Amino acid sequence: MPLFEPPVETSSRSRHLRFVAGALVVLAAAVLYFAFRYYPEQRAAQRFFDALVAADTNTAYQLWKAKPSYRLQDFLTDWGPYGYYGPVKSYKIMKISSPNGSTSSVVVEVAMSPFAPMPDATDAEKSRRTRVVTVWMNTEEKSFSFPP
């Protein structure tokens, strides 16, 4: 290559295509992150509420991973078929979010109904018995608790 020969110019079109491709990769990564960031917690919550829908309170209690002070009888008083939140025949996970400043817990908001399938909003009689419950989940051990 002689000293006075100008360098080979790359076309600006290929530079633009590389920029657009890089921007699309970053955008796709951001979309995937926000779509799946609470996926493990959602699966754990689904397993817990599926056990309640199946009336398998022993499995649900094991998935709750209660502290020693929260016995099975206390759990049944809350979640059993005649408990405060029961019977649970259908549910819908409405929202999973992380409380401000928390890195080890998420808040799970669930609409629960004593009717199967989940009643429509147009069915006022059944919809009024649907209740929204908030439970906290420890993200490391996937244990549940009531909000403080």
N, C-alpha and C positions, 0 to 999 in steps of 0.2 A: 504494500500500500504506500504510494508516494506521499510525501509530506504535505503537498498542497491539494490533495484530492479530498473533497468534502466527504464526511461520513454518510453512510447509507441511511436514508430517512425511512422511518417506519410510517406506514399510513396512519392517519388519524382515525380511520374507521376501525382498525384493529384495537387501538387504544380505547376507543369508546365502547367497543364490544366487551373488552376485558373489564372496564369499569362497570358496565351494566350487569355483567355476569357476577362480579363480586358483590354488587349491591343486592342482587337477587339471592345469592347464597346467604348473606347476612340477614335479609328479610325472612327467608325460609327458616333459618335457625331461630330467629326471634319468635316466629309464629309457632314453631314446634315446641319451643321452650314454654311459652305461655299456654299452649294447649295441653301439654303433658306434665307440667311441673308438679301437680298434686295427684298424679295417676296412682302411685302406690297407696296413698292415703285414701283415695276414692275406692280402690279395690278392697282395702281393709274395712272401710265403712259398709260397702256392699255385702261383704261376707257376714258382718255383724247383723245387719238388718235382714239379710236373707235368712239367717238362723232364727230371728224373731218371727218372720213371716211363716216359717216352717214350724213354729211353736217348739223349736229345739232350744229351750232356755239354758240347758246345761252347756251347749256349745257356745251360745251367745255370752254366757257368763265367763267362759274360758277366754273368749275373744275380747271381752271387756278388760281382762287382766287387772282385776280389782285388787286394791290394797287389802291387807288382812282385816281391817275394820269394816269393810263393805262385804258382808257375808252373802251367801246365795239367797237367804231369806230376804235380806234387804233388796237384793237385785230383783227378786220376784215381786216384791212390793212395788217396785218402780216399773219393771218391764214385763212382768208376767201377764197371763191372760186376763186377770182381774186387777192388775196393777194400775198405777196412776197413768202411765202412758199406753197401756195395753187395752185391748188386744191390737196387735199390729198385723194387719192383713195385706197392706200394700204401702209402699213408700216411694218417695222421689227425692233424691239428693238435689237440693236446690242450689247450694253454694258451698264451696270450700275455699277458705281464705286463711291467711296468716295474720294473727293479731299484730298490731304495731309493736315493733321491737322484739318480737319473739322469733327465735330461730329453731326452736325444738317443739313447737306445737302448732296445730291448725284448728280452726273452728269449722265444724261441719253443721250446716243447717239442713234439716230434713223435714219434709212434709210427710206425716204418717196418717194413715186412715184405717179405721176398723172395717172397711169394706174392700173387697177385691173384685175387680181391679180398681185402681185409683179413680175416684169420682171426678167427673168433668166439672169445671167451674159453673156450667149451666145447670147442674143438678144441685140446687140450693140446699135441699134437705140433707143430702149426704155430704156435701162440701162443708157444711158448718161443723161437722164432727171431725174434719181433718185438722190436725194441729201441727204447728211448726215447732220443732224441738231443736235446740242447739246443744251439741256435745263437743267437748274438746278431745283432741287426739294428740298424744305424744308421738312425734314423727319417728323417733328412734326405735321405740319398742312397740309402736302401734297399739298403745293402750288407750282406753277411753276414760273420760271422767266428765263430771258436770262442770259447767263454767263456774269460776269463782264468784 
